[in-house]
Amino acid sequence: MSFKNKVAIVTGAGQGIGFEICKELAAAGAKVILNDLSPELTSSPAAEINKLSGDSCTGMAGDSGDIFFIRGMVAFAVEKFGSVDIVIANAGITLFGDFFTYPPESFSKIMQVNLAGSFFLAQAAASQMKLQQSGGSILFTSSVTGHQAHKNLAAYGMSKAALEMLAKNLVIELSQYRINVNTIAPGATLTERTLEDPEYQNTWSRITPMGRPAFVSDIAAAALFLVSDKAKHITGQNLIIDGGWTSVSVSPE
């Protein structure tokens, strides 16, 4: 898949799945805006990608749940590269908590980043794609927790399920402008964060039918397909990438 002359924005991309998506997009010819919350999570990852793929990646630090930053990021991409063709709303936060004592501030933060950030990024990007009259692709990052219940993740799972409904609804709004919109739902994935748990890999290898959790490259491959020209007739869909876990739903506990 070639992404030559394509301009992509990826949020939550300082490490893990988002970083891998940026790296693969840049390797395939795209110009990439790599967003994460802090300069530490944008400058070094962008520099690493540029060592591999030339001057193809620009780091942009900021809160992807802030509507003013979101609009500024889209404007920056257009100013720097001339267009916005691909947007991957990957940023998200997980705040565990018992349902009976779950604090309102945690609930609000999850909804602001996971839902509002994705919604308004799609809004800003789609508005630009509409002006360009050349179509585009939007991808949301959902989760298997939007399909199967996990203990202490009621708010998080709710936010991820809502993203899948958002993608379906946007089919009505965006198809006439040749903008397709989909979601991916990763399952257990080996990232910097999950590997902090020494039991994570063994636990998920035991309960995943394919015998291991996902690598970030597994998730990135699916993401790149759905935002490529090969998937332009796929829209409003969700792709679960979990090695078969949701088919059996064995609890990690």
DOVEXMI-471022 format. One record per residue (C-alpha): residue number from 1; x, y, z; residue in one letter. Coordinates in pm, whole numbers, padded with zeros to 5 digits. Each point is the difference from the previous one (the first is absolute). Last residue first. Layout:
REC,num,c1,c2,c3,residu
REC,NUM,X,Y,Z,a
...
END
This chain:
REC,num,c1,c2,c3,residu
REC,253,-00882,-01292,03608,e
REC,252,00094,00037,-00366,p
REC,251,-00358,-00102,-00075,s
REC,250,-00052,-00244,-00284,v
REC,249,-00206,00174,-00265,s
REC,248,-00023,-00292,-00246,v
REC,247,-00074,00176,-00327,s
REC,246,00121,00330,00146,t
REC,245,00349,-00147,00031,w
REC,244,00040,-00102,-00363,g
REC,243,00350,00138,-00049,g
REC,242,-00126,00343,00106,d
REC,241,-00033,00229,-00299,i
REC,240,-00368,00094,-00024,i
REC,239,-00085,00196,-00315,l
REC,238,-00292,00243,00019,n
REC,237,-00195,00122,-00301,q
REC,236,-00171,00323,-00099,g
REC,235,00193,00011,-00326,t
REC,234,00172,-00242,-00234,i
REC,233,-00015,00111,-00364,h
REC,232,00324,00199,00032,k
REC,231,00187,-00298,00145,a
REC,230,00272,-00048,-00263,k
REC,229,00059,00376,-00006,d
REC,228,00148,-00034,00347,s
REC,227,-00150,00111,00331,v
REC,226,-00139,-00345,00084,l
REC,225,00314,-00180,-00115,f
REC,224,00226,00222,00208,l
REC,223,-00203,-00068,00313,a
REC,222,00010,-00377,-00049,a
REC,221,00376,00000,-00043,a
REC,220,00042,00233,00298,a
REC,219,-00186,-00239,00230,i
REC,218,00214,-00300,-00089,d
REC,217,00316,00216,00011,s
REC,216,-00081,00095,00359,v
REC,215,00037,-00368,00085,f
REC,214,-00316,-00179,00099,a
REC,213,-00032,-00231,00298,p
REC,212,00111,-00361,-00045,r
REC,211,-00133,-00351,-00052,g
REC,210,-00241,00057,-00289,m
REC,209,-00288,-00101,00230,p
REC,208,00092,00267,00258,t
REC,207,-00033,-00121,00362,i
REC,206,00354,-00129,00064,r
REC,205,00181,00262,-00207,s
REC,204,-00201,00264,00183,w
REC,203,00121,-00113,00341,t
REC,202,00360,-00059,-00106,n
REC,201,00031,00341,-00166,q
REC,200,-00160,00191,00287,y
REC,199,00171,-00169,00293,e
REC,198,00295,00241,00028,p
REC,197,-00235,00302,-00017,d
REC,196,00209,00290,-00132,e
REC,195,-00033,-00179,-00333,l
REC,194,-00349,00145,-00033,t
REC,193,00128,00358,-00007,r
REC,192,00293,-00041,-00237,e
REC,191,-00226,-00194,-00234,t
REC,190,-00092,-00364,-00054,l
REC,189,-00364,-00009,-00104,t
REC,188,-00308,-00158,00158,a
REC,187,-00292,00069,-00232,g
REC,186,-00009,00271,-00261,p
REC,185,-00332,00133,-00128,a
REC,184,00042,00180,-00332,i
REC,183,-00250,00255,-00114,t
REC,182,-00126,00128,-00334,n
REC,181,-00069,00319,-00193,v
REC,180,-00001,00052,-00376,n
REC,179,00006,00347,-00151,i
REC,178,-00119,00015,-00360,r
REC,177,-00184,00330,00063,y
REC,176,-00341,-00163,-00036,q
REC,175,00117,-00264,00247,s
REC,174,00051,00251,00280,l
REC,173,-00322,00063,00192,e
REC,172,-00184,-00328,-00039,i
REC,171,00318,-00204,00050,v
REC,170,00061,00220,00303,l
REC,169,-00264,-00193,00192,n
REC,168,00184,-00328,-00035,k
REC,167,00329,00150,00113,a
REC,166,-00170,00161,00300,l
REC,165,-00154,-00332,00098,m
REC,164,00348,-00154,00008,e
REC,163,00126,00291,00208,l
REC,162,-00282,-00056,00250,a
REC,161,00121,-00354,00071,a
REC,160,00337,00146,00096,k
REC,159,-00145,00255,00240,s
REC,158,-00219,-00262,00167,m
REC,157,00296,-00231,00048,g
REC,156,00194,00280,00171,y
REC,155,-00289,00090,00230,a
REC,154,-00071,-00359,00102,a
REC,153,00364,-00103,00034,l
REC,152,00016,-00128,00359,n
REC,151,-00052,-00363,-00108,k
REC,150,00001,-00053,-00373,h
REC,149,-00314,-00044,-00209,a
REC,148,00035,-00113,-00359,q
REC,147,-00073,00201,-00314,h
REC,146,00123,00354,00076,g
REC,145,00268,-00160,00213,t
REC,144,00127,-00152,-00323,v
REC,143,00121,00350,-00075,s
REC,142,-00073,00306,-00215,s
REC,141,00258,00196,-00196,t
REC,140,-00176,00229,-00248,f
REC,139,00093,00025,-00368,l
REC,138,-00077,00278,-00245,i
REC,137,00077,-00020,-00371,s
REC,136,-00008,00264,-00273,g
REC,135,-00181,00137,-00301,g
REC,134,00145,00233,-00262,s
REC,133,-00238,00294,00024,q
REC,132,00260,00198,00198,q
REC,131,-00273,00196,00179,l
REC,130,-00171,-00323,00110,k
REC,129,00334,-00135,00121,m
REC,128,00042,00312,00215,q
REC,127,-00344,-00041,00157,s
REC,126,00072,-00371,00045,a
REC,125,00317,00082,00192,a
REC,124,-00168,00244,00238,a
REC,123,-00299,-00225,00067,q
REC,122,00211,-00315,00032,a
REC,121,00223,00178,00250,l
REC,120,-00313,00121,00176,f
REC,119,-00144,-00347,00045,f
REC,118,00330,-00166,00094,s
REC,117,00080,00258,00266,g
REC,116,-00356,-00001,00131,a
REC,115,-00004,-00378,00033,l
REC,114,00329,-00133,00136,n
REC,113,00146,00321,00138,v
REC,112,-00307,00176,00139,q
REC,111,-00187,-00318,00089,m
REC,110,00292,-00141,00194,i
REC,109,00058,00330,00183,k
REC,108,-00367,00038,00091,s
REC,107,-00020,-00350,00148,f
REC,106,00318,00052,00200,s
REC,105,-00131,00331,00136,e
REC,104,-00334,-00157,00088,p
REC,103,00169,-00253,00230,p
REC,102,-00074,-00374,-00027,y
REC,101,-00107,-00117,00346,t
REC,100,-00277,-00244,-00086,f
REC,99,00144,-00088,-00342,f
REC,98,00340,-00099,00138,d
REC,97,00280,00172,-00186,g
REC,96,00246,-00024,-00285,f
REC,95,00094,00311,-00196,l
REC,94,00107,-00076,-00355,t
REC,93,00091,00286,-00230,i
REC,92,-00034,00042,-00373,g
REC,91,00178,00146,-00298,a
REC,90,-00035,-00201,-00323,n
REC,89,-00210,00236,-00209,a
REC,88,00153,-00092,-00335,i
REC,87,-00045,00272,-00261,v
REC,86,00089,-00043,-00365,i
REC,85,-00009,00245,-00292,d
REC,84,00078,00338,00155,v
REC,83,00137,00254,-00246,s
REC,82,00275,00243,-00093,g
REC,81,00294,-00143,00195,f
REC,80,00097,00268,00251,k
REC,79,-00303,00230,-00009,e
REC,78,-00244,-00289,-00038,v
REC,77,00157,-00193,00286,a
REC,76,00005,00314,00216,f
REC,75,-00371,00064,-00065,a
REC,74,-00080,-00357,00108,v
REC,73,00211,00045,00314,m
REC,72,-00161,00336,00077,g
REC,71,-00346,-00153,-00017,r
REC,70,00104,-00272,00242,i
REC,69,00172,00248,00233,f
REC,68,-00318,00204,00022,f
REC,67,-00211,-00311,00057,i
REC,66,00215,-00122,00289,d
REC,65,-00018,-00381,00038,g
REC,64,00307,-00048,-00218,s
REC,63,00200,00196,00257,d
REC,62,00318,00126,-00159,g
REC,61,00342,-00084,-00141,a
REC,60,00053,-00002,-00375,m
REC,59,00275,-00217,-00143,g
REC,58,00064,00025,-00372,t
REC,57,00075,-00308,-00207,c
REC,56,00123,-00040,-00359,s
REC,55,00346,00155,-00008,d
REC,54,00166,-00325,-00094,g
REC,53,-00154,-00340,00064,s
REC,52,00218,-00182,00253,l
REC,51,00176,00288,00172,k
REC,50,-00323,00197,-00033,n
REC,49,-00185,-00265,00200,i
REC,48,00245,00031,00289,e
REC,47,-00024,00380,-00010,a
REC,46,-00379,-00020,00021,a
REC,45,00024,-00236,00299,p
REC,44,00249,00236,00174,s
REC,43,-00201,00318,-00057,s
REC,42,-00347,-00133,00078,t
REC,41,-00015,-00171,00339,l
REC,40,00250,00233,00165,e
REC,39,-00189,00297,-00143,p
REC,38,-00307,-00108,00198,s
REC,37,-00354,-00116,-00078,l
REC,36,00051,-00193,-00319,d
REC,35,-00029,00076,-00368,n
REC,34,00197,-00127,-00298,l
REC,33,-00083,00200,-00314,i
REC,32,00097,-00226,-00290,v
REC,31,00098,00052,-00363,k
REC,30,-00070,-00330,-00168,a
REC,29,00242,-00206,-00211,g
REC,28,-00045,-00360,00111,a
REC,27,00276,00028,00262,a
REC,26,-00179,00305,00139,a
REC,25,-00324,-00193,00037,l
REC,24,00182,-00291,00165,e
REC,23,00175,00222,00254,k
REC,22,-00317,00192,00078,c
REC,21,-00196,-00321,00057,i
REC,20,00278,-00135,00221,e
REC,19,-00005,00317,00208,f
REC,18,-00375,-00021,00046,g
REC,17,00011,-00365,00106,i
REC,16,00262,00047,00270,g
REC,15,00175,00333,00045,q
REC,14,-00034,00372,-00064,g
REC,13,-00300,-00051,-00225,a
REC,12,-00302,00097,00206,g
REC,11,-00133,00183,-00304,t
REC,10,00082,-00082,-00362,v
REC,9,-00035,00263,-00274,i
REC,8,00071,-00108,-00357,a
REC,7,00095,00176,-00323,v
REC,6,00004,-00207,-00318,k
REC,5,00234,00081,-00291,n
REC,4,00136,-00358,00001,k
REC,3,-00209,-00229,00218,f
REC,2,00082,-00318,-00186,s
REC,1,-00135,-00337,00102,m
END
